[in-house]
Amino acid sequence: MTGEDYVTEADRTLEATYEEPMELATYVDRIFENPTIASHASKYLLEAIEAAGTRTVVEEGEEKERYRFFDDPHNDGEHAILGNTEVLNGFVDDLRSIAAGRAKDEKIIWFEGPTATGKSELKRCLVNGLREYSKTPAGRRYTVEWNVTSAEAEQRGLSYGSDPTAGDDKHWYESPVQSHPLSVFPEEIRERILEDLNDELDEHVPLRVDAELDPFSREAYDYLEERYRREGEDELFSAITNDRHLRVKNYVVDIGQGVGVLHSEDDGRPKERLVGSWMHGMLQELDSRGRKNPQAFSYDGVLSQGNGVLTIVEDAAQHADLLQKLLNVPDEQSVKLDKGIGMDVDTQLLIISNPDLEAQLNQHADRNGMDPLKALKRRLDKHQFGYLTNLSLESELIRRELTNETEVWEADTYDELESRIREPVRVTIKAQDGKTRTKEFAPHAIESAALYAVVSRLDEQDLPNGLDLVDKALIYDQGYLQEGDSRREKAAFDFADDGSDGDHGIPVTYTRDTLAELVQADQDRHHPELPVSDVIMPRDVLNAMAEGLSTAPVFSTGERSEFEGRVVPVKNYIYDRQESDVIEAIMHDRRVDEETVAAYVEHVYAWETDEPLYNDRGERVEPDPLKMKLFEVEHLGRFGEDDYEGNLPRESVRNFRREKVITSLNRHAWEHRDEDFAVQNVDLTAIPVIKSVLESHDWDDVRRTFEDFDPRQWDDPPSGTETEGVKERTIETMVDEFDYSEASAELTSRHVMGQVSYRWD
């Protein structure tokens, strides 16, 4: 594309975003065609969230419906809020009540949580989502603009703040606070419009427009009304709202226009931060019949900017003095510019804070009924963000912190998520010699950091016997725990609903900084066994995170001791994952194919049933005792010759076939039944014991398959030995199939073989 082509594409984008101004009557006709464009603030925010749709996620071991809006879809996920789905769903439920005018009208929504839990992302996600929604046909947002110069050229013009010059003889000035176009109508007419509109909608959240014109627009309206009343105009409202004086125009919602954000560093008197300030030099220039002229007001406060959609107070503890001044906003939906000039406000109030705000609010709690902050606390509707307790979400977050990845992970099965969790991360850096080098976080390295962080955040008081915190983390991420051939769903575990999971722990910022230091460090000293090593192994990550706790100021003495004690089970689990990779790579070419497994299952089913069994080819299956025995001995590795009388199974084998194969098959088939229900149509790989046969091996399988293999020779296997051939194929498979580099495959396999050597004999 040429530069001109890009400019043309930009023109088309803006053409699709903006519309030409329209007459007031045209706007009224438009809202009957598309009512969402007239929604009041809380309803508009609700509609923007719902318009993005939902998806199913698993958090804390339970399936939840998540609003995609919070994945920041319009911005390619850059500011997605990971996790906290239940908290966000609670926010949407409250928003629905507020929008419908039920019970929570007076509430100020409050998001609280420790540092690095996604609160800043919430602000950015809301701004991004509202901005992009306002560019869609359903989300168009409108306000009014005025021109009084055309009424009487010799009279003063209309402005606010300062006197901008127009490009022609018509000076059009937009409402500085995004006043709703319907607020131009007299109250009784506006109510009739809304009544007719809501009758057609028949929705559970009716449209409401209670606000009157803002003071700036009221000044223009009053001026035109007086002008035409003096002239004896019969159709006064039509004259005032004639398209020579009033136009309805659409605007794109953004910070400063429909979204007000008060940052922690913003200062000024409460009035300035809330609505703006008077500019006294302008008061002398603008006549307003002996009072302050609203045209001389800046309208740059947070409520002025957020009128019409959303007002956010960021880091609210820095503005605690302001919160009490906000009480009348949700109650009365109004605020004053001055003692004599008030302004109606339609905005959804939302404040964001760390836990320090709650400490400020509770400073007088011991005074019981005399607490001066009681009225404020009653109006705050608290939603608490916590640290992530899902391994997959924390892995995704760490990758985001280390790279420029913004994709939101979505998967149809947990196996897909699991493959993302274990993936390596490769980062390009500039070394001291000026050359670029690629540092590799080996497979499972990011997983180890994420798992350690999650384990530090879990409550161990409610652990059932036999489980550790790693098991709990896996249950929360998968929704179940796989124990050999059996699967236990989360519902089988009695975890406390009111536990402290996610309340404290290792924040992602600490993990990010630790990993960044590893990237910049000279890794050669960590792995002297390799001539040049730019590989960061899981054990490097866990050692660095555990060792850094003692000097990190973010942790208390008690937290350091607690977190240091939780690294061992994480190391053990990650080693098991590495060991599994190595074994599966060794046995990669010796896997049992699905046809062989399917034939075994058919024979077992035919062996048990009294009815004739036919396979999917229409052939009758006759159970073959020898084939079943060979499969169970050679592939399952569970039984030996002593478990059979000739080819006939003893009780232990018979029980295995019934309980582990047939019962699992029947259960899975029943759970996934349809009108074509039949055993042979079942996905065998979804049954735990069958999945284990197809995908899992152990060292007994290796020993049985490679009789002359010796793990003690792995580092430097003698030429021509079976160990040399196994190692060569294993490293190649780890690179080609499991996404290892040659260096990380070498280091991982050496680490595993070093442990296996001690118990090989």
KEFISE-100189 format. One record per residue (C-alpha): residue number from 1; x, y, z. Coordinates in steps of 0.2 Angstrom, whole numbers, always signed. Example, Ala and Ser with C-alpha at 12.3 -4.5 7.8 and 13.67 -1.06 7.14 Angstrom:
# KEFISE-100189
PT num  east north    up
PT   1   +62   -22   +39
PT   2   +68    -5   +36
//
This chain:
# KEFISE-100189
PT num  east north    up
PT   1    +0    +0    +0
PT   2    +5   +18    -3
PT   3    +5   +32    +9
PT   4   -11   +38    +0
PT   5   -19   +21    +2
PT   6   -16   +22   +21
PT   7   -24   +40   +22
PT   8   -39   +33   +12
PT   9   -41   +19   +24
PT  10   -40   +31   +39
PT  11   -54   +42   +30
PT  12   -65   +27   +29
PT  13   -62   +23   +47
PT  14   -67   +40   +53
PT  15   -82   +40   +41
PT  16   -89   +25   +50
PT  17   -86   +33   +67
PT  18   -93   +50   +65
PT  19  -110   +56   +58
PT  20  -116   +73   +52
PT  21  -125   +83   +65
PT  22  -144   +81   +64
PT  23  -159   +90   +70
PT  24  -167   +87   +86
PT  25  -183   +79   +78
PT  26  -172   +68   +68
PT  27  -163   +62   +84
PT  28  -180   +58   +92
PT  29  -185   +47   +77
PT  30  -168   +39   +78
PT  31  -170   +33   +96
PT  32  -186   +25   +92
PT  33  -177   +15   +79
PT  34  -162   +11   +90
PT  35  -166   +15  +108
PT  36  -148   +10  +115
PT  37  -141   +27  +108
PT  38  -152   +36  +121
PT  39  -147   +25  +136
PT  40  -143   +33  +153
PT  41  -126   +31  +160
PT  42  -127   +15  +170
PT  43  -138    +7  +156
PT  44  -125   +12  +143
PT  45  -111    +5  +152
PT  46  -121   -11  +155
PT  47  -125   -12  +137
PT  48  -107   -10  +132
PT  49  -102   -24  +143
PT  50  -115   -36  +137
PT  51  -113   -32  +119
PT  52   -96   -40  +119
PT  53  -104   -57  +124
PT  54   -98   -70  +136
PT  55   -87   -86  +136
PT  56   -85  -100  +148
PT  57   -69  -101  +160
PT  58   -64  -111  +174
PT  59   -58  -102  +190
PT  60   -55  -109  +207
PT  61   -61  -126  +200
PT  62   -78  -120  +194
PT  63   -85  -115  +177
PT  64   -90   -97  +176
PT  65   -97   -87  +162
PT  66   -86   -72  +159
PT  67   -90   -56  +150
PT  68   -78   -54  +135
PT  69   -78   -35  +138
PT  70   -66   -38  +152
PT  71   -54   -47  +140
PT  72   -51   -30  +131
PT  73   -56   -37  +114
PT  74   -56   -20  +105
PT  75   -38   -18  +110
PT  76   -32   -35  +106
PT  77   -32   -40  +124
PT  78   -18   -28  +129
PT  79   -27   -22  +145
PT  80   -37   -38  +148
PT  81   -41   -41  +166
PT  82   -35   -59  +170
PT  83   -46   -69  +182
PT  84   -57   -61  +196
PT  85   -72   -66  +185
PT  86   -83   -68  +200
PT  87   -79   -51  +206
PT  88   -82   -43  +189
PT  89   -99   -53  +187
PT  90  -104   -46  +204
PT  91  -100   -29  +197
PT  92  -111   -31  +182
PT  93  -125   -38  +193
PT  94  -125   -22  +203
PT  95  -124   -12  +188
PT  96  -139   -20  +181
PT  97  -148   -15  +197
PT  98  -142    +2  +197
PT  99  -147    +4  +179
PT 100  -165    -2  +182
PT 101  -167   +10  +197
PT 102  -168    -5  +210
PT 103  -161    -3  +227
PT 104  -143    +2  +223
PT 105  -146   +19  +215
PT 106  -136   +28  +229
PT 107  -121   +17  +228
PT 108  -103   +21  +223
PT 109   -95    +6  +216
PT 110   -78    +2  +224
PT 111   -65    -9  +218
PT 112   -52   -13  +231
PT 113   -37   -25  +231
PT 114   -18   -26  +234
PT 115    -6   -20  +222
PT 116    -4   -29  +205
PT 117   -21   -37  +205
PT 118   -28   -29  +189
PT 119   -36   -13  +196
PT 120   -26    -2  +184
PT 121   -31   -14  +170
PT 122   -49   -12  +174
PT 123   -48    +7  +171
PT 124   -40    +5  +155
PT 125   -51    -9  +149
PT 126   -67    +1  +153
PT 127   -60   +16  +144
PT 128   -55    +6  +129
PT 129   -71    -4  +129
PT 130   -82   +11  +130
PT 131   -73   +21  +117
PT 132   -74    +7  +104
PT 133   -92    +3  +108
PT 134   -97   +21  +105
PT 135   -90   +19   +87
PT 136  -103    +5   +84
PT 137  -121    +9   +77
PT 138  -128    +2   +94
PT 139  -117   +12  +105
PT 140  -117   +29   +97
PT 141  -117   +43  +110
PT 142  -125   +60  +107
PT 143  -125   +77  +114
PT 144  -130   +95  +109
PT 145  -121  +110  +102
PT 146  -127  +128  +101
PT 147  -126  +143   +90
PT 148  -133  +159   +96
PT 149  -123  +170   +85
PT 150  -135  +167   +71
PT 151  -150  +174   +81
PT 152  -142  +192   +83
PT 153  -126  +195   +75
PT 154  -122  +211   +85
PT 155  -125  +202  +101
PT 156  -111  +193  +111
PT 157  -106  +175  +105
PT 158  -107  +159  +115
PT 159   -92  +151  +122
PT 160   -85  +143  +138
PT 161   -68  +143  +145
PT 162   -60  +155  +132
PT 163   -67  +162  +116
PT 164   -61  +151  +102
PT 165   -63  +157   +84
PT 166   -74  +149   +72
PT 167   -69  +146   +54
PT 168   -85  +154   +47
PT 169   -99  +166   +53
PT 170  -108  +152   +63
PT 171  -100  +148   +80
PT 172  -105  +131   +86
PT 173  -101  +126  +104
PT 174  -104  +109  +111
PT 175  -111  +106  +128
PT 176   -95  +105  +139
PT 177  -103   +90  +149
PT 178  -111   +80  +136
PT 179  -128   +84  +140
PT 180  -141   +71  +134
PT 181  -151   +78  +119
PT 182  -168   +74  +127
PT 183  -164   +86  +141
PT 184  -168  +100  +129
PT 185  -186   +95  +130
PT 186  -198  +102  +144
PT 187  -199   +89  +158
PT 188  -217   +83  +154
PT 189  -213   +81  +135
PT 190  -197   +72  +139
PT 191  -206   +60  +151
PT 192  -219   +56  +137
PT 193  -206   +52  +125
PT 194  -197   +40  +137
PT 195  -214   +32  +142
PT 196  -218   +29  +123
PT 197  -201   +23  +120
PT 198  -200   +11  +135
PT 199  -218    +4  +131
PT 200  -210    -1  +114
PT 201  -194    -8  +122
PT 202  -203   -18  +136
PT 203  -186   -21  +144
PT 204  -181   -25  +162
PT 205  -170   -10  +162
PT 206  -180    +5  +156
PT 207  -173   +21  +149
PT 208  -171   +35  +161
PT 209  -166   +53  +157
PT 210  -169   +64  +173
PT 211  -155   +77  +170
PT 212  -159   +95  +165
PT 213  -149  +105  +153
PT 214  -131  +109  +160
PT 215  -128  +127  +165
PT 216  -119  +131  +149
PT 217  -133  +125  +138
PT 218  -146  +132  +149
PT 219  -138  +149  +146
PT 220  -139  +147  +127
PT 221  -157  +141  +129
PT 222  -163  +155  +140
PT 223  -154  +168  +129
PT 224  -164  +161  +113
PT 225  -180  +159  +123
PT 226  -179  +177  +128
PT 227  -174  +183  +111
PT 228  -189  +174  +102
PT 229  -201  +178  +116
PT 230  -198  +197  +114
PT 231  -201  +195   +95
PT 232  -218  +186   +99
PT 233  -213  +169   +92
PT 234  -228  +158   +93
PT 235  -219  +141   +91
PT 236  -206  +146  +104
PT 237  -198  +128  +107
PT 238  -197  +126   +88
PT 239  -188  +142   +86
PT 240  -176  +139  +100
PT 241  -171  +121   +94
PT 242  -171  +126   +75
PT 243  -156  +118   +67
PT 244  -149  +136   +65
PT 245  -147  +136   +84
PT 246  -147  +118   +90
PT 247  -139  +102   +83
PT 248  -137   +85   +89
PT 249  -120   +78   +86
PT 250  -112   +61   +90
PT 251   -96   +60  +100
PT 252   -83   +46  +103
PT 253   -83   +42  +122
PT 254   -65   +44  +129
PT 255   -56   +52  +144
PT 256   -62   +70  +145
PT 257   -78   +66  +135
PT 258   -90   +54  +144
PT 259   -76   +47  +154
PT 260   -69   +56  +169
PT 261   -53   +50  +177
PT 262   -46   +58  +193
PT 263   -28   +52  +195
PT 264   -19   +51  +211
PT 265    -7   +66  +206
PT 266   -22   +77  +202
PT 267   -23   +91  +215
PT 268   -34  +107  +218
PT 269   -49  +111  +229
PT 270   -63   +99  +230
PT 271   -74  +109  +219
PT 272   -60  +110  +205
PT 273   -57   +92  +205
PT 274   -76   +88  +205
PT 275   -83  +100  +192
PT 276   -70  +113  +187
PT 277   -66  +131  +191
PT 278   -72  +149  +188
PT 279   -61  +160  +176
PT 280   -63  +177  +184
PT 281   -56  +186  +169
PT 282   -70  +179  +159
PT 283   -83  +185  +171
PT 284   -80  +203  +167
PT 285   -82  +200  +149
PT 286   -98  +190  +149
PT 287  -115  +197  +154
PT 288  -126  +186  +164
PT 289  -139  +198  +171
PT 290  -129  +201  +187
PT 291  -124  +184  +192
PT 292  -109  +172  +188
PT 293  -110  +167  +170
PT 294  -108  +148  +167
PT 295   -99  +151  +151
PT 296   -85  +157  +162
PT 297   -83  +140  +170
PT 298   -69  +128  +164
PT 299   -80  +111  +166
PT 300   -63  +101  +168
PT 301   -67   +92  +184
PT 302   -70   +73  +184
PT 303   -89   +74  +185
PT 304   -90   +86  +171
PT 305   -79   +75  +160
PT 306   -88   +59  +165
PT 307  -105   +66  +164
PT 308  -115   +54  +152
PT 309  -106   +38  +155
PT 310   -93   +35  +169
PT 311   -83   +44  +182
PT 312   -67   +35  +189
PT 313   -58   +40  +205
PT 314   -41   +31  +203
PT 315   -31   +28  +219
PT 316   -45   +34  +229
PT 317   -35   +35  +246
PT 318   -27   +50  +238
PT 319   -44   +58  +237
PT 320   -52   +53  +253
PT 321   -57   +71  +256
PT 322   -67   +71  +240
PT 323   -77   +55  +243
PT 324   -89   +63  +255
PT 325   -92   +77  +243
PT 326   -98   +64  +231
PT 327  -112   +58  +242
PT 328  -125   +69  +234
PT 329  -121   +64  +216
PT 330  -128   +46  +216
PT 331  -142   +52  +228
PT 332  -148   +68  +220
PT 333  -139   +66  +203
PT 334  -133   +84  +205
PT 335  -118   +95  +209
PT 336  -115  +113  +211
PT 337  -104  +125  +201
PT 338  -108  +139  +214
PT 339  -120  +142  +227
PT 340  -133  +148  +215
PT 341  -129  +137  +200
PT 342  -131  +118  +200
PT 343  -128  +105  +187
PT 344  -137   +88  +185
PT 345  -126   +74  +183
PT 346  -129   +57  +175
PT 347  -114   +46  +177
PT 348  -109   +29  +185
PT 349   -97   +33  +199
PT 350   -83   +20  +202
PT 351   -68   +22  +214
PT 352   -52   +11  +214
PT 353   -40    +9  +229
PT 354   -28    -1  +238
PT 355   -32    -8  +255
PT 356   -26    +8  +263
PT 357   -42   +17  +259
PT 358   -52    +5  +270
PT 359   -40    +9  +284
PT 360   -44   +27  +282
PT 361   -63   +24  +282
PT 362   -62   +13  +298
PT 363   -51   +26  +308
PT 364   -67   +31  +318
PT 365   -75   +13  +318
PT 366   -73   +12  +337
PT 367   -85   +26  +339
PT 368  -100   +15  +334
PT 369  -115   +26  +329
PT 370  -104   +42  +330
PT 371   -93   +37  +316
PT 372   -92   +53  +305
PT 373   -88   +42  +289
PT 374  -103   +30  +292
PT 375  -114   +38  +278
PT 376  -100   +37  +266
PT 377   -96   +18  +270
PT 378  -115   +15  +268
PT 379  -114   +21  +250
PT 380   -99   +11  +245
PT 381  -102    -5  +236
PT 382   -86   -15  +238
PT 383   -79   -27  +225
PT 384   -63   -35  +230
PT 385   -49   -40  +218
PT 386   -38   -54  +223
PT 387   -22   -62  +217
PT 388   -24   -75  +204
PT 389   -26   -92  +210
PT 390   -26  -101  +193
PT 391   -10  -108  +186
PT 392   -15  -105  +168
PT 393   -20   -86  +172
PT 394    -4   -83  +181
PT 395    +7   -91  +168
PT 396    -2   -80  +155
PT 397    +0   -64  +166
PT 398   +19   -68  +168
PT 399   +21   -70  +149
PT 400   +13   -53  +146
PT 401   +24   -45  +159
PT 402   +40   -52  +150
PT 403   +35   -50  +132
PT 404   +23   -40  +121
PT 405   +10   -54  +120
PT 406    -7   -48  +122
PT 407   -18   -63  +116
PT 408   -31   -69  +129
PT 409   -29   -88  +131
PT 410   -45   -97  +126
PT 411   -46  -116  +125
PT 412   -59  -129  +122
PT 413   -50  -142  +133
PT 414   -38  -141  +147
PT 415   -25  -150  +137
PT 416   -24  -135  +126
PT 417   -21  -123  +141
PT 418    -9  -135  +148
PT 419    +2  -135  +132
PT 420    +2  -116  +134
PT 421    +7  -116  +152
PT 422   +23  -127  +149
PT 423   +28  -117  +133
PT 424   +46  -109  +133
PT 425   +48   -91  +132
PT 426   +62   -83  +122
PT 427   +68   -66  +125
PT 428   +80   -56  +114
PT 429   +92   -44  +124
PT 430  +107   -34  +120
PT 431  +123   -40  +129
PT 432  +137   -30  +136
PT 433  +147   -33  +120
PT 434  +133   -25  +110
PT 435  +128   -41  +102
PT 436  +110   -47  +103
PT 437  +107   -64  +112
PT 438   +92   -74  +114
PT 439   +88   -80  +132
PT 440   +77   -95  +133
PT 441   +65   -99  +148
PT 442   +65  -118  +146
PT 443   +49  -127  +145
PT 444   +41  -127  +163
PT 445   +51  -112  +168
PT 446   +37  -100  +167
PT 447   +25  -113  +174
PT 448   +36  -115  +189
PT 449   +36   -96  +193
PT 450   +17   -96  +191
PT 451   +14  -111  +201
PT 452   +25  -105  +215
PT 453   +16   -88  +215
PT 454    -1   -97  +215
PT 455    +4  -109  +229
PT 456   +10   -94  +240
PT 457    -8   -86  +239
PT 458   -18  -102  +244
PT 459   -25  -105  +261
PT 460   -18  -122  +268
PT 461   -30  -122  +282
PT 462   -44  -131  +272
PT 463   -33  -144  +264
PT 464   -40  -162  +264
PT 465   -29  -176  +271
PT 466   -17  -182  +258
PT 467   -17  -166  +247
PT 468    -4  -152  +247
PT 469    -5  -134  +240
PT 470    +1  -140  +223
PT 471   -14  -152  +222
PT 472   -25  -137  +227
PT 473   -18  -126  +214
PT 474   -21  -140  +200
PT 475   -39  -142  +206
PT 476   -42  -124  +205
PT 477   -35  -123  +187
PT 478   -42  -139  +180
PT 479   -58  -141  +190
PT 480   -52  -159  +195
PT 481   -38  -169  +201
PT 482   -31  -184  +191
PT 483   -25  -197  +203
PT 484   -19  -212  +192
PT 485   -34  -219  +183
PT 486   -47  -209  +193
PT 487   -53  -191  +192
PT 488   -60  -182  +207
PT 489   -70  -166  +203
PT 490   -68  -150  +214
PT 491   -85  -153  +222
PT 492   -77  -169  +230
PT 493   -66  -158  +240
PT 494   -72  -148  +255
PT 495   -63  -131  +252
PT 496   -69  -117  +263
PT 497   -79  -104  +254
PT 498   -73   -90  +265
PT 499   -55   -95  +265
PT 500   -41   -82  +262
PT 501   -36   -89  +244
PT 502   -29   -74  +234
PT 503   -29   -62  +249
PT 504   -10   -61  +249
PT 505    +5   -69  +242
PT 506   +19   -66  +229
PT 507   +14   -52  +217
PT 508   +17   -54  +199
PT 509   +28   -38  +199
PT 510   +40   -47  +211
PT 511   +40   -62  +199
PT 512   +43   -51  +184
PT 513   +57   -42  +191
PT 514   +66   -58  +197
PT 515   +64   -66  +179
PT 516   +70   -50  +171
PT 517   +86   -50  +182
PT 518   +89   -68  +177
PT 519   +87   -63  +158
PT 520  +101   -50  +161
PT 521  +112   -61  +171
PT 522  +126   -71  +163
PT 523  +118   -88  +163
PT 524  +135   -97  +159
PT 525  +139   -98  +178
PT 526  +122  -108  +181
PT 527  +126  -121  +169
PT 528  +144  -124  +166
PT 529  +141  -141  +159
PT 530  +136  -132  +143
PT 531  +150  -122  +133
PT 532  +138  -108  +130
PT 533  +121  -107  +139
PT 534  +107   -95  +137
PT 535   +95  -106  +145
PT 536   +85  -102  +161
PT 537   +79  -118  +169
PT 538   +64  -120  +181
PT 539   +76  -123  +195
PT 540   +85  -107  +191
PT 541   +68   -98  +192
PT 542   +63  -106  +209
PT 543   +79  -104  +217
PT 544   +80   -85  +212
PT 545   +62   -82  +218
PT 546   +65   -91  +235
PT 547   +82   -83  +238
PT 548   +76   -65  +234
PT 549   +62   -66  +247
PT 550   +74   -61  +261
PT 551   +79   -44  +253
PT 552   +63   -39  +245
PT 553   +55   -25  +255
PT 554   +37   -30  +249
PT 555   +37   -45  +261
PT 556   +35   -45  +279
PT 557   +46   -57  +290
PT 558   +31   -69  +292
PT 559   +28   -69  +273
PT 560   +46   -73  +269
PT 561   +46   -88  +281
PT 562   +29   -94  +275
PT 563   +33   -92  +256
PT 564   +51  -100  +258
PT 565   +43  -116  +265
PT 566   +31  -118  +250
PT 567   +44  -119  +236
PT 568   +49  -138  +239
PT 569   +32  -146  +233
PT 570   +33  -134  +218
PT 571   +51  -140  +214
PT 572   +45  -158  +216
PT 573   +30  -156  +204
PT 574   +40  -147  +191
PT 575   +53  -161  +191
PT 576   +39  -173  +189
PT 577   +34  -163  +173
PT 578   +51  -163  +166
PT 579   +53  -182  +170
PT 580   +37  -185  +161
PT 581   +43  -175  +146
PT 582   +59  -185  +145
PT 583   +51  -202  +147
PT 584   +38  -198  +134
PT 585   +52  -192  +122
PT 586   +61  -209  +125
PT 587   +45  -219  +122
PT 588   +39  -208  +108
PT 589   +41  -221   +94
PT 590   +34  -235  +105
PT 591   +17  -228  +109
PT 592    +2  -239  +107
PT 593    -9  -234   +93
PT 594   -27  -230   +95
PT 595   -33  -245   +85
PT 596   -24  -257   +96
PT 597   -32  -249  +111
PT 598   -49  -249  +103
PT 599   -47  -267   +99
PT 600   -43  -271  +117
PT 601   -58  -262  +124
PT 602   -69  -271  +112
PT 603   -63  -287  +117
PT 604   -65  -283  +136
PT 605   -82  -277  +133
PT 606   -86  -293  +123
PT 607   -79  -303  +137
PT 608   -90  -295  +150
PT 609  -107  -294  +141
PT 610  -119  -308  +138
PT 611  -125  -300  +122
PT 612  -117  -301  +105
PT 613  -105  -285  +103
PT 614  -102  -278   +85
PT 615   -89  -266   +81
PT 616   -92  -250   +70
PT 617   -88  -261   +55
PT 618  -103  -272   +59
PT 619   -91  -287   +63
PT 620   -95  -297   +78
PT 621   -82  -296   +92
PT 622   -76  -312  +100
PT 623   -66  -310  +115
PT 624   -48  -316  +113
PT 625   -40  -321  +130
PT 626   -22  -321  +123
PT 627   -24  -303  +115
PT 628   -31  -296  +131
PT 629   -17  -304  +141
PT 630    -3  -298  +130
PT 631   -10  -280  +130
PT 632   -12  -279  +149
PT 633    +6  -286  +152
PT 634   +15  -277  +138
PT 635    +7  -261  +136
PT 636    -2  -258  +153
PT 637   +13  -265  +163
PT 638    +1  -269  +177
PT 639    +1  -288  +177
PT 640   +13  -303  +176
PT 641   +11  -321  +172
PT 642    +6  -324  +190
PT 643   -10  -314  +187
PT 644   -16  -327  +174
PT 645   -20  -346  +173
PT 646   -14  -349  +156
PT 647   -22  -335  +147
PT 648   -37  -334  +159
PT 649   -37  -319  +171
PT 650   -37  -321  +189
PT 651   -48  -310  +201
PT 652   -36  -295  +201
PT 653   -37  -294  +182
PT 654   -55  -297  +181
PT 655   -58  -283  +194
PT 656   -47  -271  +184
PT 657   -57  -274  +168
PT 658   -73  -271  +176
PT 659   -69  -256  +187
PT 660   -56  -247  +176
PT 661   -61  -251  +159
PT 662   -79  -255  +157
PT 663   -86  -244  +171
PT 664   -76  -229  +165
PT 665   -82  -233  +147
PT 666  -100  -234  +152
PT 667   -99  -218  +163
PT 668   -91  -208  +149
PT 669  -103  -215  +136
PT 670  -118  -211  +147
PT 671  -112  -193  +151
PT 672  -109  -190  +132
PT 673  -124  -199  +126
PT 674  -134  -194  +111
PT 675  -147  -201  +100
PT 676  -133  -212   +91
PT 677  -127  -218  +108
PT 678  -116  -233  +106
PT 679  -100  -239  +115
PT 680   -90  -240   +99
PT 681   -94  -221   +96
PT 682   -86  -216  +112
PT 683   -69  -206  +111
PT 684   -58  -218  +120
PT 685   -44  -206  +123
PT 686   -56  -196  +135
PT 687   -57  -211  +147
PT 688   -43  -209  +160
PT 689   -36  -227  +160
PT 690   -36  -227  +141
PT 691   -28  -210  +140
PT 692   -15  -216  +152
PT 693   -11  -231  +140
PT 694   -10  -219  +125
PT 695    +0  -205  +133
PT 696    +9  -210  +149
PT 697   +24  -221  +152
PT 698   +36  -224  +166
PT 699   +53  -230  +169
PT 700   +48  -248  +170
PT 701   +42  -246  +152
PT 702   +59  -239  +147
PT 703   +68  -253  +156
PT 704   +57  -266  +147
PT 705   +59  -258  +130
PT 706   +77  -254  +131
PT 707   +86  -268  +140
PT 708  +104  -261  +138
PT 709   +99  -243  +142
PT 710  +110  -235  +157
PT 711  +105  -218  +163
PT 712  +122  -216  +171
PT 713  +130  -214  +154
PT 714  +118  -201  +148
PT 715  +130  -186  +149
PT 716  +143  -194  +138
PT 717  +136  -210  +132
PT 718  +149  -222  +124
PT 719  +149  -224  +105
PT 720  +138  -237   +98
PT 721  +129  -241  +114
PT 722  +110  -242  +115
PT 723  +111  -227  +127
PT 724  +119  -216  +114
PT 725  +105  -221  +101
PT 726   +91  -217  +114
PT 727   +98  -201  +119
PT 728  +100  -195  +101
PT 729   +82  -199   +97
PT 730   +76  -192  +114
PT 731   +84  -175  +111
PT 732   +78  -174   +93
PT 733   +60  -178   +99
PT 734   +61  -165  +113
PT 735   +65  -152  +100
PT 736   +53  -157   +87
PT 737   +38  -162   +97
PT 738   +39  -153  +114
PT 739   +47  -136  +109
PT 740   +63  -138  +118
PT 741   +79  -130  +111
PT 742   +94  -142  +110
PT 743  +102  -134  +124
PT 744   +86  -134  +135
PT 745   +83  -152  +130
PT 746  +101  -157  +135
PT 747  +100  -148  +152
PT 748   +83  -155  +156
PT 749   +87  -173  +151
PT 750  +103  -172  +161
PT 751   +94  -166  +176
PT 752   +81  -180  +175
PT 753   +94  -193  +172
PT 754  +105  -187  +186
PT 755   +90  -191  +198
PT 756   +85  -207  +190
PT 757  +103  -214  +190
PT 758  +102  -216  +209
PT 759   +88  -228  +209
PT 760   +91  -237  +192
PT 761   +97  -253  +200
//
